[in-house]
Amino acid sequence: EVELSGDGSAVNTGPKGVINDWRRFKQLETEQRQEQRREMERLIKKLSMTCRSHLDEETDKQKQKELQEKINGKVAW
């Protein structure tokens, strides 16, 4: 069974047309879900904050202290 739509194109209203419409709908649904997932990942990366642990800060302080001691040792010559 074939009908003409308002714009003059043919529309299959039989079982095959319904099945094709359903497949196309599912395909579009999947593509939309994937795009939403990608957008969510972009937002997460954009909005995520980097944080440093107390241990990281202590390590940096220790490295800074050692560097300062080396500098002082070379200057004291």
N, C-alpha and C positions, 0 to 999 in steps of 0.2 A: 504494500500500500504506500503510495507516494502522494504527498500533498505539497502545494506550493505555499511558501511562507509569505508574509507581507512584502518582503523585498524581492520576491520572484525566485528565490532559490528553492531547490527541492529539499524536502524534509522526509526522511524515512520514518514513518510512524509504526512500522511493524516491529516484531520481536527483535530483528537484527538492529534496527535503529535504536531501540530502547537499550539493548546490550551495548551498542557502540557509545551511546550517550552516557551510560553508567561508567564504562571504561574511561571515557574522556573526563568525566567528573572526578573519578578516583585519581587519575593522573594529575589533574590540576590540584586536587586536594593534597597529594603527596608533594608536589612541587612547592605549594604554598607553605606546607609544614617545614620543608627543608630550608626555604628562604627565611622563615621565622627563626629557625634554629641558628642559621648563620648570622642573622641580625642580632640575636640574643648573645651569641659568642662575641661579636664585635663590641656590643655594649659592655659585656662583662670585662673584656680586655681594656676597654677605654676607661671604665669607671673603677677598675680594681686599683687598690692602693698597695704600694709596696710598704712593707713594714719590716723593721729590723728587731730582732730579739735582743734581750738584755745581754746574752752571750756574745752576739755580734758586736755590740757596743763595747763590751769589755775587751774583746779581741782587738778592736780598732784602737782603744785607749792604750793597750799594751804595746801595739806596734808603734804608735805615736811616741810613747815614752822611750822605747828602744831607739827610735830614729833620733829623738832629741838627745839621748845620751851619746850616740855616735857623733852627732854634730858637736856637742859640747866637748867630747874627747878630742876631736880634730882641732877645735878652736883653742883648746888649752895648751897645745904644744908649746 
